[in-house]
Amino acid sequence: MNKILKALGHAASTLVCCIAISSAASAQGALPAAVNTDPAQARPQLPEPANPALPSLVLIGDSTVRNGRDDGQGKGEEGQWGWGNPIAAYFDAGKINVVNRAIGGLSSRTYISGGHWERTLAFIKAGDVVIMQFGHNDSSAINDTSRARGTIKGVGEESQEIDNLLTGKHETVRSYGWYLRRYVAEIRARGATPVICSPIPRKIWDAEGKIGRGKGDYAGWAAEVARQERVAFIDLNEMAARKYDEMGRDAVMKLFPLVTPDERVHSNWAGAELNARLVVSGLKSLRLPLVQSAFSAKAADIAPAEDERPVVDGAKVRGDMPRDPALPNVFIVGDSTVRSGGSNGMFGWGERIAPFFDTSKVNVVNHAIGGRSSRTFLTEGRWDKVLAQMKAGDVVLIQFGHNDGGRIGDPAMKGRASGKGTGPETVEDTKPDGSKEQVHSFGWYMAKYVADAKAKGASVVLLSPVPHKDAWEQGRDFSTFAQWDAEVAAAGGAQFADLTMVVSDGYRKLGAAAVAGLFSDARTHTNDAGAQFNARSVIAALNGLPRNPAAPYLSAQGKAVPPAAATAGSAPASAAAAKAWP
């Protein structure tokens, strides 16, 4: 996740501008009084889709998404703004409507009880995407004469009968999670896609000087509902908190109106712009087809948010050695989806593949390491260590792609991004120490691995990456990397196995509920059971090749694995997928 939180340099000019304005305001004397923009009974004029013929991205929530009339209360950029206003500029209005139906002062409960959800739901249609972000007002009193907007804490099925002191009506009040689940169900019933977004953090620092998170309450409960309902989730609470921590207290103060008393919830324009970019990064990571095709040029420099993927300290990883130098080797090269070492319950398929080989005939040598890309596995000298152990007759299985994406030169990418495609083009990257690196395309690195291994007399199989947890039910994940792997294999005399689709096909047979139980984090890393499933999928992919170079070394268990129909010797899984490559 640090990857994207550090990728917001584009907003720097906006922040500098706002800081200057804020400093000037402070110099004039006492800070102005805070303005309450959350009405007790909101009846705003909400926008509708500008072009009903287009699909819509619909936003529902509170004032941190849409504040009042979204006019800054006449204070310009230093007024209160929700992120739902600036986010519209990151989409092409000719391809999608961005419809901000959020209302200040409301909770997940009162957005429904006030009739706003019914009016919004009326124009949501099949194919639309709806983002919901509630929580800031759900902690209020359940029944009083002021707001009567609180919800029962948690995600359970508890309820409370009240005679509402504000409205005079009898009401059954439910939990925060119950209301989120209702939104999800009714959005899905319209044929639209729900996305749950955790609420932005308040501007409150803990004893260690870090921004307080909401994992123990609304942010955590939003995540729990997303897991329960298998709904797309954007952890804006954590993403923004990390960014605030990175910026430091003084800079964060400038993201909020400078007023008395101190404003801790509502951002100014600079804060709204930052949060909008974080939401865009979250949407990019979800890979929703409608949204992916509708970003404007302004969104081009925003990288997809990823699971937290620290780069494993290579000095603490013991390099694998062939157990018996007299035997041939099956080398495994890749990232943390291939080898995670049990950290936080994560295991990669390379750690569970040994039983499929007859270890009296072959050594299984796993050189994969977390946080590496096709680029950094080479530049750190790790490939040289593999070559030093390699000899004629060996087999090399290579899987990269999870860490190769992003923009070269962006420090948030941790120096891992490779170039797109398979060509000879290079991009110069200035590293933190000031040195320069000529960065090659993903295909260039993979081709080097193939050429070097073949020069040693080894056989090579390039494997497309295992899919994310939320990207297998329809279509395919990692289409570009599958294409590039296939091209490199065909040109270099290696073989290509479409592991992405082999695993995806297996997931479809299991069903979403079972697949969810194979992961140890939000969407990327498998647990022990998931690693075993993927290891078997690798063997199925190998057995489906026209010439399986590992066949002589398989154990009885490995030979018993049926060949996968989705694997391909030199091409991606389908022509349709090929046409989808950007």
Disulfide bonds with the S-S distance in Angstrom:
none
